[in-house]
Amino acid sequence: MILMLGEVELGMCLLYRSNLRDGIDNVALQDMFRKFGNVLSCKVAMFEDGKSKGYGFVQFETEESALAATDKLNGFTVADKQFIYRDVQV
């Protein structure tokens, strides 16, 4: 599967991460995923008041890194929140 975001071909390197804990920001999300490989970008969706909407996106440099993250973390529970991943359809 090839994903296009603007003019950038992403392959399977972009992950959608839902069910994020309250108070998480871009830095914390990136810290969670950097152990799986080089994170090119990381974005938590936020309300205007600065609170997390509970989901975000992580873009890895390689498909292998993205697959490693989903294999290790999908279904894993942290602070009573279960990690959920989905393929991004653009």
N, C-alpha and C positions, 0 to 999 in steps of 0.2 A: 504494500500500500504506500502510495506517495501522497503526502499532504502538502498543499501549497498555502502559505500564509504571506500575503502580499506577493513578492517575487521570490521568496525564499523557499526552496524545496527542503522539506523537513524529513522525509522518509517516515520512520516510526520512532523518531526521537522526541516527540512532544507528548507529554502525559497530562491528562486531566486528573486532578486530585480533588475529590470531594470529601465532605465530612471532616473538615479541618476543625481543630479545637479553637475556642474563642481566644482572641488576643494574638493569634499567630500573624506574623508579618512576612514580607518578602525575604528578609535576612534569615529568619528562623526556618522558613520553608527550604531555602537553599542549603542551610546548614544540615538539615535532615537528609538531603539527597546527595551532597557532594561526595560522600564515601563510596558512591556507586560509579562515579565518573565525573568528567568535566561538565558542569552545568553552564550552559550558554546564557540562559535567561530563566527567570523565575518571577511569577506574578501572582499575588493573592488578590482576588476581587474584593473590593472594599465599598462599603456604604459611604455616603458623603460625610458622616460623622466619624469616619476612621475605623469603624468596626468591620471585621471580616465578614464576608457573605458566606463563608464556610467552604469555599472552593478556590482552586488556583491551578496554574499551569506551570510545568517544569519542562524546559527544553534541554536535552542532553546533546553532547557533541556526536555520540555514536548510538546506534540502535542497540548495541550490546549493553551499554550502560542503562538505557531505558528498560530493557528486558530484565536486567539484574535487579533494578529497583522494584519493578512490579512483582517479580518472583519472590523477593524477600519480604516485601511490605504489604502486598495485597491481603486484606483480611486481618492484618496485625492491629492490635488495639493499644492505644496510648491515651491516658487520661479519659477513659470511658468512651473514646471515639474510635470506631473501626475505620481503618484506611480503606478507601474504595477508589479504584482506578478504572478509567474507561478509555477506549481509543478515541482520539479526537477526529471528528469528521468535519472537514472544512469544505 
